Amino acid sequence: MSEISVYIENQSKSVDVESMGAWFTFPVSVEEIAEKIGLNSQNEEYAILDYESPFPIDTDESLEYLNEVARLYEEYSSHGVTEYLGELVYNGSFSTIGEAFDSIDELHYYVEKEDLIDYLLEVAGVPSEIRYYIDEEKYFSDLRISRNLYETSDGGVIEMCI
């Protein structure tokens, strides 16, 4: 599972009081966060000042949202594309990690581009004795134009059927 850790600071304290903040790994209860950094009904402003996460996090991100994303990472941990969702957000394929999770069933992961090529040639009914004569690099180059493909940081390929 991809870990989501954030440094949250209480922004409600007066200027002359030292700020209160701490690191939290999600999922974590909002009550635990509130208790640890001094949030209450009078002091409920917080900011996320730092994070370690596979996706970008805004300074005012909802704690409930981060808990939900952590739950989704756990739920989809066995899905081949889950570990690359952050890459897809960073490269602009999705605007948020929540949007990426909403589309996860339309994302197909291939460990190597050759796996995608083999699959497509098999579906097309191309006999194995003819595959030797196919220029796979050129075919993949054409696939990148005609399909919505993303090459992962470790050489895999994600086909986005959205």
C-alpha positions as CSV (number, residue, x, y, z in Angstrom):
1,M,0.0,0.0,0.0
2,S,1.1,3.5,-0.7
3,E,1.6,5.4,2.5
4,I,0.1,8.9,3.1
5,S,1.9,10.9,5.7
6,V,1.2,14.6,6.4
7,Y,2.5,17.2,8.7
8,I,-0.5,19.1,10.0
9,E,-0.2,22.3,12.0
10,N,-2.8,24.1,14.0
11,Q,-3.2,27.5,12.4
12,S,-5.8,28.8,14.9
13,K,-3.3,29.6,17.7
14,S,-2.4,33.2,18.4
15,V,0.9,34.5,17.0
16,D,2.6,34.7,20.5
17,V,1.9,31.0,21.2
18,E,4.2,28.4,19.6
19,S,2.5,26.6,16.8
20,M,1.4,23.0,17.4
21,G,1.8,20.4,14.7
22,A,2.6,16.8,14.1
23,W,3.1,14.1,11.5
24,F,0.2,11.7,10.9
25,T,0.0,8.6,8.8
26,F,-3.5,8.0,7.3
27,P,-5.9,6.5,8.0
28,V,-6.1,8.3,11.3
29,S,-9.1,9.5,13.3
30,V,-9.9,13.2,13.0
31,E,-10.4,13.2,16.8
32,E,-6.8,11.9,17.3
33,I,-5.4,14.7,15.1
34,A,-7.5,17.3,16.9
35,E,-6.3,16.1,20.3
36,K,-2.7,16.0,19.3
37,I,-2.4,19.5,17.7
38,G,-5.1,21.3,19.8
39,L,-8.0,21.7,17.4
40,N,-11.4,22.3,19.0
41,S,-14.6,24.2,18.2
42,Q,-12.8,27.5,18.8
43,N,-9.6,26.6,17.2
44,E,-10.3,24.5,14.1
45,E,-8.0,26.0,11.4
46,Y,-5.2,23.7,10.3
47,A,-2.8,23.5,7.4
48,I,-0.9,20.7,5.8
49,L,2.6,22.0,5.7
50,D,4.4,19.0,4.4
51,Y,3.6,15.5,3.1
52,E,5.0,12.2,1.8
53,S,2.5,10.8,-0.6
54,P,2.3,9.3,-4.1
55,F,0.1,12.2,-5.1
56,P,0.0,16.0,-4.5
57,I,-1.8,17.2,-1.4
58,D,-3.1,20.8,-0.9
59,T,-2.4,22.7,2.3
60,D,-6.2,22.8,3.1
61,E,-7.0,19.2,2.1
62,S,-9.9,17.6,4.0
63,L,-8.8,15.1,6.6
64,E,-11.9,13.0,5.8
65,Y,-10.8,13.0,2.1
66,L,-7.3,11.8,3.0
67,N,-8.8,9.0,5.2
68,E,-11.0,8.0,2.3
69,V,-8.0,7.9,-0.1
70,A,-6.0,5.8,2.3
71,R,-9.0,3.4,2.5
72,L,-9.1,3.3,-1.3
73,Y,-5.4,2.5,-1.5
74,E,-6.0,-0.4,0.9
75,E,-9.1,-1.6,-0.9
76,Y,-7.4,-1.6,-4.4
77,S,-3.9,-2.7,-3.2
78,S,-4.0,-5.8,-5.4
79,H,-5.1,-3.9,-8.5
80,G,-2.0,-3.6,-10.8
81,V,-2.4,0.1,-11.5
82,T,-2.9,1.4,-8.0
83,E,0.7,2.1,-7.3
84,Y,0.8,4.3,-10.4
85,L,-2.2,6.5,-9.8
86,G,0.0,9.2,-8.2
87,E,2.1,9.3,-11.4
88,L,-1.1,9.7,-13.4
89,V,-2.1,12.7,-11.2
90,Y,1.3,14.3,-11.4
91,N,1.4,13.9,-15.2
92,G,-2.0,15.5,-15.6
93,S,-4.0,12.5,-16.7
94,F,-6.2,13.1,-13.6
95,S,-6.7,16.2,-11.6
96,T,-7.1,14.5,-8.2
97,I,-6.3,11.1,-6.8
98,G,-10.0,10.6,-6.1
99,E,-10.7,11.1,-9.8
100,A,-8.1,8.5,-10.6
101,F,-9.7,6.0,-8.2
102,D,-13.1,6.7,-9.8
103,S,-11.6,5.6,-13.1
104,I,-9.5,2.7,-11.9
105,D,-11.7,0.0,-13.6
106,E,-11.0,1.7,-17.0
107,L,-7.2,1.5,-16.4
108,H,-5.3,-1.6,-17.7
109,Y,-1.8,-2.2,-16.6
110,Y,0.8,-4.1,-18.6
111,V,4.2,-4.9,-17.0
112,E,6.0,-4.3,-20.2
113,K,4.9,-2.7,-23.5
114,E,5.5,-6.1,-25.2
115,D,2.7,-7.5,-23.0
116,L,0.3,-5.0,-24.5
117,I,1.5,-5.7,-28.0
118,D,1.1,-9.5,-27.5
119,Y,-2.4,-9.0,-26.1
120,L,-3.5,-6.8,-29.0
121,L,-2.0,-9.1,-31.6
122,E,-3.7,-12.1,-30.0
123,V,-7.1,-10.3,-29.9
124,A,-6.6,-9.3,-33.5
125,G,-6.0,-13.0,-34.4
126,V,-2.5,-12.5,-35.8
127,P,-0.9,-15.9,-36.0
128,S,2.3,-16.4,-34.0
129,E,4.4,-17.3,-37.0
130,I,3.6,-13.8,-38.5
131,R,4.4,-11.9,-35.3
132,Y,8.1,-12.3,-35.9
133,Y,7.8,-10.0,-38.9
134,I,6.0,-7.2,-37.0
135,D,8.2,-4.2,-36.0
136,E,7.0,-4.0,-32.4
137,E,8.6,-0.6,-31.8
138,K,6.8,1.0,-34.8
139,Y,3.6,-0.8,-33.8
140,F,3.9,0.6,-30.2
141,S,4.6,4.1,-31.6
142,D,1.4,3.9,-33.6
143,L,-0.5,2.6,-30.6
144,R,0.7,5.7,-28.6
145,I,-1.0,7.8,-31.2
146,S,-4.2,5.8,-31.5
147,R,-4.7,4.9,-27.9
148,N,-4.5,6.7,-24.6
149,L,-1.3,5.1,-23.2
150,Y,1.0,6.1,-20.3
151,E,4.4,4.6,-19.8
152,T,5.1,4.2,-16.1
153,S,8.4,5.1,-14.3
154,D,9.5,1.5,-14.3
155,G,8.7,0.7,-17.9
156,G,5.2,-0.6,-17.7
157,V,2.3,0.7,-19.7
158,I,-1.2,1.8,-18.6
159,E,-3.9,1.9,-21.1
160,M,-6.6,4.4,-20.2
161,C,-9.9,3.3,-21.7
162,I,-11.8,6.4,-20.7
